[in-house]
């Protein structure tokens, strides 16, 4: 038997009736309405029950304000203060929850605010008087948050116009870029439309050292354009977008690493470079632009920064996918820095995990790199790091990778590793984390330890291969 449901309008009408006809206060009226419908066996799962109610009219404040906004536009009012108040209320209501934002979109609130944007852009003092523009953009950001489906061609047109016209207005530009970010999240079609609209041309002026706050917002847009998070689309264009954006920005972003000391800006730059370096030629381009030296210097100068070092390690690991770049990273002096990073952040699972993964990549199939790391005394530090996080499957797995890659072509290291108790640490991890047993067994095997290897397939072929 299908559950009985009602519309939001029906629920709101009954709340209003309880307030007006029975003189209940808003909260009492809502609770009484809920009891009435539940007693009738009606499922209220689709109803927003926490809408703020106007005690005088019995209407939801959000609905009432949207009606007033529509009336304001229909009457072509010029009362700026009233409009600012309406936007402020809608903004506050939409920040409360996704259902509030969905309700606002259902009543076409975003289209009314886009009209306001259009009107403001046409005013003679638009460039100097931006308070109303900022209020409209702030409200749009609240409505579009986790609701990218409502972003359309009109919205994109305004985004480009705002970026072109308000280069000197940090708040307007930042709010516009944040609006663009929200349109990219979980929406592949939006990302494709944005790229097709030649957004690169409009973003380029802001990829500079002039304004760190705006730069961080631009970097977020670049990263969001290469996401692949829309489950509704079978095949996305993340790689193609990354290729296009890398061709335009990746060298400039690398050069900007030398222009800032703020750890958050540096971390954002590293994260973005790593997101765009999806091809071998980009790894080489970044290397030739001096990325390795700049990243290692930033790590040395900010050894206590968790976020900067985590992003730096991820970037170096991504660049190390190119063999020549991998060698340059090790020759640049990463080994002692990595040892210090692990020692400094021994208690931080995320940093330790990233550091171990970076070591495993840098020492993979390169004996000289393994020796360089080993000569710093990092073996004891790695064993201690793995021992410090027994409950973390990722640390145990990454640690096993790092150990295996360091000893696989350098068996002379084995006795030193074993003297630090690595066998007991790995055996304990094998018991606690059965899903990564294969990785741990590989490390034990290359250390020369006793390990039982299971043959995964013991069947016979239906047809024999002719000799």
N, C-alpha and C positions, 0 to 999 in steps of 0.2 A: 504493500500500500504506500503510495507516494505521500511524503510529508507535506502538510499544509504550510504555505508561506504567504507573506504579505509584502507589500512594497514599502520602501522607506517613507514615502509620502503618507501612506495609511498610518504607519506608526507615529509619524510626526503630528498628524491630524488628531489622533487620540490623545497624545500628550498635550497638545494645545487645548483640546476640549476639557481635559482634567484641570488645566490651569485656569481657563476662563470661566468655565461653568461651575467648577467645584472648588475654586479658590485655593488650589494646592500650590505649594512652591515648586519650582522646576524639578528638583531632585525627587521630591515625593511623587510628582506627576509621572516621572519616568518609571520609577519603581512600580507604581500602581499599574501603569500601562503594560509593563513587562509581565506582571502577575496575571493581568486580564487575558493576554494572548497565550501565555503558557498554559493557563487553565483550559483554554480552548484547543490545546494540542497543536498550537502553531509553532513552527521552528523559526526562531529569531536569529539564526546564525548569519543571515545576510543583512542584518540591521545594524546600523551604527547607533549604539546605545549611549555613547558618551558625548553626543553633541551638546554644546553649551546652548541653553535656552534663554531667550529674552523673557524675563518674568512678567513684563507688561503685556506683550503680544502673544506669548505662548509659542512663538516661532523659533526654530533654530537660528542662532546668530549668524552662522555661515550663510544659510539660505537667504536670510533677510538682507545681509550685506551685499550679496551678489545681485539681488533684485535692485538694491539702491544704486549699485555700480552701473547696471544696465540702464536704469532710469537717468542716471547722470549723463551717460553718453547719448541717450535718445533726446534729452532736452538740450544737449550741447552746452552744458553748464560750464562755467569758468571758475567755479569756487575751488581754488587749489587746495585750501586747507581741508575741505570736506573730502576731496579725492584722496589726499594723503591719509586721512583717518580711515577711509574705507579700505585702502590697500594695506594699511597696518593691521586691521582686523583680519582680513583674509589671509595675510601672511602668517599671523599668529595661529589661526585655526588650522591652516594647512601644515604647519610644522608638527602638529600633534600626532598624526598617524597617516598611514597609507589610505585607509577608508575616507578620511577627511579630504585628502587630495583627489581621490577618485570621484567623490561627490562634487567637488569644485569643478573638475574637468567635465563631468556629466552635465553641469549647468553652463558649460561653455565659458567659464571664467577666464581661461587663458586667451580666448579670442578677443574678449573685451579689453584685456590688458595689452594685447598686441596692438589694438587700435589706439590705445593711449600712447604706446611707444611711437607709432607712426605719426600721431599728432604732434608729439614732442619733438620729433626729428625735423618737423616742418616749421617749428617756431624759430623766429629770428635769433633768440637768445639761447638756443638749445645748447651751445657749446659752453656758455658761461653759467647758466642756471641748470644744474644737473640734479638737484635734490629730488624732483619728481621722477626723473628718469631712473635714478638709483632706487627709489622706492618701488617702482614698477618692476625693475629687474630683480630686486630682492624677492618680491612676491612671486615672480615667475619661477625663480629658483626653487622656492618652496613647493610650488605646484608640480613642477617637472621632476622633483626628486623621486627616483625609483618609479617614474611614470613616463618613459621616453616615447611611448606610442603617439603622444599628442604633438610631438615635434614635427613640423611640416615645412613646406617650401617657403611659406611666408616668414616663419620664425627664422629660417636660415638666411633669408634675405636681410632681415633686421640685424642678425648677428654680424654679417659681413659689413653692413653699413656702420654699425657701432664701432667695430674694430678699426675701420678706416677713418672715421670722423673724430674719435675721442682719444687719440693717441696720448694726449697730455693729461688725461683724467684717469688716474690710477683706479679709483673705485669703480667707475663705469666699465673700464676694460676688464678688471678682475671679475666683476659680476657677470659680464658677458661671456668670458672664458669659462666660468663655472657653469653657466647655463649650457654652453656647448659640451662640457664634460658630461653633464647629466643626460644629454641627448644621446651620447655615445654608449652609455652603460647598458648592456644586455639588449642592444638593438643593432644588428648587423646592417639592415637596410639604411638606417640613419647614417651609420659610418660611411657606407658606400656613397650615399648622396652627398655627404659633406666633402668627401675626397673628390668626387666628380665636380663639385662646385669650386674647385681650385682654391681650397681653404689655405693652402700653403702660402699663397701670395699675401693673404691677409694676416697670417701668423708671423711671417718672417721678420717684420720690423720689431717684434717684441722679443725675439731670441737674441738678446744682447745683455751687456753688463749694466745697462742704465738703471734697471729697476728689478731688484731681486724678487719682490712679491709678485709682480706680473710674470716674471720669468718662471716662477714655480707653477703658476696657473697654466702657462703655455705648455710646460713640460708635461703636466698632467693630461692636457688635451692630446698631445702626441702619443702618450702611452695608451690612452683610452681608444685612440683610433686604430691601434693594432691589437686590441683585445679579440678574443674568440670565445665569447661567453653567451651567445644567443642560441639556446637549444632549439629554437624554432627553425633555424637554418641549417641545412645539412652540410653545406660547404661555405665557409666564409672567405674573406679576402685579406685576412690578417697579414699573411706573409707579403702579399703584393703591396699592401699599404706600408708595411715596414720598409720594403725596398724603396718605395717612392720617397718616403720621409727621410730615410737614411741618406739617400742621394742628395737631398736638400740641406739637411741639418747636422749630420753626425760629426763632421769635421769641426763645424762651428761650436757644437756642444762640447767637444773635447777641448778646444781652445779656451772655452769659458771656465774650465776646471782651474785654470791658473789665475782667474780674475776674482775669486771669492774666497773668503775665510769662513763664512757661515756654514756650519756642518749640515744643516738641513738643505741648503741650496746645493751643496756639493753632493749630498746623498741623492737628491732628486736628479741631478745631472748624471750621476753614475747609473742610477736605475733606468733612466731614459736611454742612455747610450746602450746599455745592455739589452733593452727591449728592441732597439732598432738594428743591432749588429747581428742580423740573421743570415748573413752570407760571408763567405771567406774574404771577399774583396773589401768588405766593410771592416772586418777585423784588422786587415792590413792597413787600411786608410786611417783607422783610429790609432794604430801603433805608430805609423809614420807621423801623425800629428802630435806625438809626444804623450799619448794617454798614459802609458805605463809609468813613466817618470812622475807625472802629475798625480796619479792615483796613489803610488807608493809614498810620495811626499805627504799627501793628505792623510794617509793612514798613520805615518810617523808623527805628524803634527797633532793628530787627534786620536791617539791610541785609546783614550778612555771613552770615546763616543761609540755607543752600541750600534746605532743606526748607520752611521757613516761606514764603519768597518764591515757591517753585514752586507751593505750594498756594494762596497768595494770588492769584497770577496766573490760575490755573485758575478760582478762584471769581469773580474780577472778570469774566473772559471769559464765564462762565455767566450772571452777572447782567446783562451787557451785551446779552443777547438781547432785553431790554425797552428800547425806544428812550429813554424818559424816564430810566430808571436809567443807561443808557449816558451820557447827558448829565451826570447828576449825578456819575458817576465821573470824567469829564474835568474838570468844574468843581471837583471836590474836590481836584485837584492831582496826579493820577496821572502826568502826563507827565514832570516832572523826576525823580520817584521811579523810574519805569521806566527812564529813561536811566541813572540811577545803578546800578540793579540790573544792567542789561546790562553796564555798564562794570566793576562789581565782580566779576561772575561770567562774564566773557567766555570763560573756558576751560571752563565747564560747559555741555555740550551741552543738557542737560535744561532748565536755567533759561533759557538763550538761546532755545531752541525755544518754551517757554511764553511768554516775553516777546514774541517776534515774533508769535505767534498772538494774544496779547492786543491788541497794537497794531493788527493787521489787523482785529479785531472792533470795536475802539473807533473806528476811522477809516472804517469801511465806510459809504459813501454820506452822510457828514457832513463837509462842507468845513470848517466851523468847528473840528471836532475835529482834523482833519488840520493845520490852521494852528497850533493850540495845541501839538501835538507838534513840528511843524517849527520853531517859534520857539524851542524849547529847544536846537536844534542836534542833535537826535537822529538826523538823516539820516546823518551821518558815522558815528555809533555803530552804526547798523543795518548799513551797508555793511561796517564792520569786523567786526561779529559774523558776518555771512554769509561773509566772506572767511576768518574764523578756523576755520570748520568745513566745509571743502570736501568731506569724505567723508560728511557727514550729510545724507541726503536730506530728512529732516524739517526741518532748519534751512534748507536751500536752498528748500524749498517754502514754509515759513512766512515766510521772508524775502521771497520773491517776492510773497506775498499782502500783506504789510505795505507793501512799496514800491508795489505797484499801487494799493492802497486809499488811500494817502496822496497819490498824484499824479493819480489818475483824474479828480478834480474840481478839482485845483489844479495845472494845467499850468505855472504860473509857477515851481513848484519844480524842474522838470525839469533846468534848467541846473545848479543846485546839486548835485543828485543825480549828474549826469553828471561833474561836476568831481571827485567822490570816486572815480571809476573803477567805478561800479556796472555799466556796460555790460559791461566785461570780466569782472567777477565772475559776472554772470548768464549770459553766453555760455559760460564755463567750466563752470558748473553744468549747463547744457543738454547738454553733451557727456558729463559724468560721471553724470548722473542722467536718463536718457531717459524714465523713468516719470512725471516731473513736468514734462516739456517744455511742456505746455499752460499750466501755471501760470506758468512762467518767460517764455514768449512773451507772455503777457498783460501782464506787468510791463514787458517791453521795448517792447511796442507803446504802452503808455500813457506811457512815458518819451520817446516819439518816436524810438526807435531803429529801424534797419532790421531787419526780421524777416520770415522767410518763413512765411506762414500757409497751412496745408494745408486744403483743403476736404474735409471728412470724407465727404460724400455727394454724388455727381455724377450719380446716376441720374435717370430720368424716371418720373413717376407713370403708373400704368396708366390712370387715369381723369383727365381734365382737369376743373378746377373751372370751372363755368359762371359767366360774369360777368353 
